Amino acid sequence: MMFVKVYQYHVQKGKEDVFITIQGKVTEIYKRYLDFDSIYLNSKEDTTKWMEIVKCRDENEYNQGLAIINEQKEIQDLFKEFTSILCDQSEIREESFMERYSFESLHSN
């Protein structure tokens, strides 16, 4: 079972490149403290809407790593930059999940 964190937010139109750059820097910092995988999804219906899915082996490991990460000045500065490119009045929604099932592709190469 994997712990999964899902974030949803709206990024201003025209700020996608800034968003991707920020997320790249954030990922580098996270990788120093956590073993995780992440994926970013962009809505086809509303191009400002993004979903970030982070998978980690263990919820405690994630929370402990995040506590250390959030103390880093560099991550605090990146978070300020990130929130500055969100749409007006946009909130960051987050939910926690446990991955219960994972079906491998039935197709082989």
Contacts in CASP RR format, 6 or more apart in sequence:
PFRMAT RR
TARGET T0000
AUTHOR 0000-0000-0000
METHOD contacts of the structure
MODEL  1
MMFVKVYQYHVQKGKEDVFITIQGKVTEIYKRYLDFDSIYLNSKEDTTKW
MEIVKCRDENEYNQGLAIINEQKEIQDLFKEFTSILCDQSEIREESFMER
YSFESLHSN
1 98 0 8 1.000
1 99 0 8 1.000
1 100 0 8 1.000
2 55 0 8 1.000
2 56 0 8 1.000
2 57 0 8 1.000
2 98 0 8 1.000
2 99 0 8 1.000
3 55 0 8 1.000
3 56 0 8 1.000
3 57 0 8 1.000
3 58 0 8 1.000
3 59 0 8 1.000
3 61 0 8 1.000
3 62 0 8 1.000
3 96 0 8 1.000
3 97 0 8 1.000
3 98 0 8 1.000
3 99 0 8 1.000
4 53 0 8 1.000
4 54 0 8 1.000
4 55 0 8 1.000
4 56 0 8 1.000
4 96 0 8 1.000
4 97 0 8 1.000
4 98 0 8 1.000
4 99 0 8 1.000
5 53 0 8 1.000
5 54 0 8 1.000
5 56 0 8 1.000
5 62 0 8 1.000
5 94 0 8 1.000
5 95 0 8 1.000
5 96 0 8 1.000
5 97 0 8 1.000
6 51 0 8 1.000
6 52 0 8 1.000
6 53 0 8 1.000
6 54 0 8 1.000
6 94 0 8 1.000
6 95 0 8 1.000
6 96 0 8 1.000
6 97 0 8 1.000
7 51 0 8 1.000
7 52 0 8 1.000
7 53 0 8 1.000
7 54 0 8 1.000
7 92 0 8 1.000
7 93 0 8 1.000
7 94 0 8 1.000
8 49 0 8 1.000
8 50 0 8 1.000
8 51 0 8 1.000
8 52 0 8 1.000
8 92 0 8 1.000
8 93 0 8 1.000
8 94 0 8 1.000
9 49 0 8 1.000
9 50 0 8 1.000
9 52 0 8 1.000
9 86 0 8 1.000
9 90 0 8 1.000
9 91 0 8 1.000
9 92 0 8 1.000
9 93 0 8 1.000
10 46 0 8 1.000
10 48 0 8 1.000
10 49 0 8 1.000
10 50 0 8 1.000
10 86 0 8 1.000
10 87 0 8 1.000
10 90 0 8 1.000
11 19 0 8 1.000
11 48 0 8 1.000
11 50 0 8 1.000
11 85 0 8 1.000
11 86 0 8 1.000
11 87 0 8 1.000
12 48 0 8 1.000
12 85 0 8 1.000
12 86 0 8 1.000
12 87 0 8 1.000
13 47 0 8 1.000
13 48 0 8 1.000
15 85 0 8 1.000
16 42 0 8 1.000
18 81 0 8 1.000
18 85 0 8 1.000
19 50 0 8 1.000
19 82 0 8 1.000
19 85 0 8 1.000
22 78 0 8 1.000
22 81 0 8 1.000
22 82 0 8 1.000
22 85 0 8 1.000
23 40 0 8 1.000
23 52 0 8 1.000
25 74 0 8 1.000
25 78 0 8 1.000
26 75 0 8 1.000
26 78 0 8 1.000
26 82 0 8 1.000
27 38 0 8 1.000
29 69 0 8 1.000
29 72 0 8 1.000
29 74 0 8 1.000
29 75 0 8 1.000
29 78 0 8 1.000
30 36 0 8 1.000
30 69 0 8 1.000
33 65 0 8 1.000
33 68 0 8 1.000
33 69 0 8 1.000
34 56 0 8 1.000
34 61 0 8 1.000
34 62 0 8 1.000
34 65 0 8 1.000
34 66 0 8 1.000
34 69 0 8 1.000
35 56 0 8 1.000
35 57 0 8 1.000
35 61 0 8 1.000
36 54 0 8 1.000
36 55 0 8 1.000
36 56 0 8 1.000
36 62 0 8 1.000
37 54 0 8 1.000
37 55 0 8 1.000
38 52 0 8 1.000
38 53 0 8 1.000
38 54 0 8 1.000
38 55 0 8 1.000
39 52 0 8 1.000
39 53 0 8 1.000
40 50 0 8 1.000
40 51 0 8 1.000
40 52 0 8 1.000
40 53 0 8 1.000
41 50 0 8 1.000
41 51 0 8 1.000
41 52 0 8 1.000
41 53 0 8 1.000
42 49 0 8 1.000
42 50 0 8 1.000
43 49 0 8 1.000
43 50 0 8 1.000
43 51 0 8 1.000
48 87 0 8 1.000
54 62 0 8 1.000
55 99 0 8 1.000
56 62 0 8 1.000
59 96 0 8 1.000
59 98 0 8 1.000
69 75 0 8 1.000
70 76 0 8 1.000
83 92 0 8 1.000
86 92 0 8 1.000
END
